[in-house]
Amino acid sequence: MAKFERHIFVCGNVRPAGHPRGCCDPGGQAELQKRFKQKLAELGLKGKVRANQSGCLDQCEHGPNVVIYPEAVWYGGVTLADVDEIVTSHVIAGQPVERLMLKDACLNTPTCEHRHKS
């Protein structure tokens, strides 16, 4: 089997309603990941691009979160309405969707302005 050209990880972490860090998949139905898979199949990209449900990506304050490799582009606040744009702009045309990208200063750092202060 050939390697995937891109790999999309969609956070599927579920937290209780009202949790201070938020929740990427409040309904626990993986709707975002399913929409990515559907769009990829519609465009004939199945086998070239993979969309996986992941565990917590630890960027909860920015959720729902998606990360695309090999570029390691992180997206936050992704909705079902954003999937088509991410696939056509980033996956097909190679242009990340800047309005959804997480700032480097917010990735994996306790100093992110959005992180809940305990």
C-alpha positions as CSV (number, residue, x, y, z in Angstrom):
1,M,0.0,0.0,0.0
2,A,1.3,3.4,-0.9
3,K,1.8,6.0,1.8
4,F,-0.9,8.6,2.4
5,E,-0.1,12.1,1.0
6,R,-1.7,13.7,4.0
7,H,-3.1,12.6,7.3
8,I,-5.9,14.5,9.0
9,F,-6.4,13.9,12.7
10,V,-9.7,15.1,14.2
11,C,-9.9,15.4,17.9
12,G,-12.7,13.2,19.3
13,N,-12.3,14.0,23.0
14,V,-15.5,14.2,24.9
15,R,-15.7,16.2,28.2
16,P,-18.7,16.9,30.4
17,A,-20.8,20.0,29.5
18,G,-19.4,23.1,31.1
19,H,-15.9,21.8,31.5
20,P,-13.5,24.8,31.7
21,R,-11.3,23.5,28.9
22,G,-14.1,22.9,26.5
23,C,-14.8,19.8,24.4
24,C,-14.0,18.9,20.8
25,D,-16.8,16.4,20.2
26,P,-19.6,17.2,22.7
27,G,-22.1,14.8,21.1
28,G,-19.6,12.0,20.9
29,Q,-20.7,11.2,17.4
30,A,-17.5,12.0,15.4
31,E,-19.5,14.1,13.0
32,L,-16.5,16.2,12.0
33,Q,-14.3,13.2,11.2
34,K,-17.2,11.6,9.3
35,R,-17.6,14.7,7.2
36,F,-13.9,14.8,6.3
37,K,-14.1,11.1,5.3
38,Q,-17.2,11.8,3.2
39,K,-15.6,14.8,1.4
40,L,-12.4,12.9,0.7
41,A,-14.3,10.0,-0.8
42,E,-16.5,12.4,-2.9
43,L,-13.3,13.9,-4.4
44,G,-11.6,10.5,-5.1
45,L,-9.0,11.0,-2.4
46,K,-9.7,7.8,-0.4
47,G,-6.4,6.0,-0.2
48,K,-4.4,9.2,-0.7
49,V,-5.6,11.2,2.3
50,R,-6.7,9.7,5.6
51,A,-9.0,11.3,8.1
52,N,-8.7,9.7,11.6
53,Q,-10.5,10.3,14.8
54,S,-7.9,11.0,17.5
55,G,-7.9,11.1,21.2
56,C,-7.3,14.4,22.9
57,L,-4.9,16.7,21.1
58,D,-4.5,18.9,24.3
59,Q,-5.6,22.1,22.6
60,C,-9.0,22.0,24.2
61,E,-9.5,25.7,24.5
62,H,-9.3,26.0,20.7
63,G,-11.6,23.1,19.8
64,P,-12.8,21.4,17.8
65,N,-9.3,20.8,16.7
66,V,-7.8,19.3,13.5
67,V,-4.2,18.8,12.6
68,I,-2.9,17.9,9.1
69,Y,0.4,16.1,8.5
70,P,3.0,16.1,7.1
71,E,2.7,19.9,7.3
72,A,1.7,19.9,11.0
73,V,-0.9,22.6,10.4
74,W,-3.2,22.9,13.4
75,Y,-6.7,24.2,13.1
76,G,-9.0,25.3,15.9
77,G,-12.7,26.1,16.1
78,V,-13.4,23.8,13.1
79,T,-17.1,23.3,12.2
80,L,-18.8,21.1,9.7
81,A,-19.1,24.1,7.4
82,D,-15.3,24.5,7.4
83,V,-14.5,21.0,6.1
84,D,-15.0,21.7,2.4
85,E,-12.7,24.7,2.5
86,I,-10.0,22.9,4.4
87,V,-10.1,20.0,1.9
88,T,-10.2,22.1,-1.2
89,S,-7.8,24.8,-0.1
90,H,-5.3,22.9,2.1
91,V,-5.5,19.2,1.0
92,I,-6.0,19.8,-2.7
93,A,-4.4,23.2,-3.4
94,G,-1.7,23.1,-0.6
95,Q,-2.9,26.5,0.9
96,P,-3.7,26.2,4.6
97,V,-6.8,28.1,5.7
98,E,-5.3,30.9,7.7
99,R,-8.4,32.1,9.5
100,L,-8.6,28.7,11.2
101,M,-5.0,28.1,12.0
102,L,-3.8,28.0,15.6
103,K,-1.0,30.4,16.4
104,D,2.3,28.7,17.2
105,A,2.4,30.6,20.5
106,C,-0.8,28.7,21.5
107,L,0.5,25.2,20.7
108,N,1.6,23.0,23.6
109,T,2.3,25.9,25.9
110,P,0.9,26.8,29.2
111,T,1.2,30.5,28.4
112,C,-1.4,30.5,25.6
113,E,-3.8,33.4,26.2
114,H,-6.8,31.0,25.8
115,R,-5.6,28.3,28.3
116,H,-7.8,28.1,31.4
117,K,-5.8,29.3,34.4
118,S,-6.3,26.9,37.4
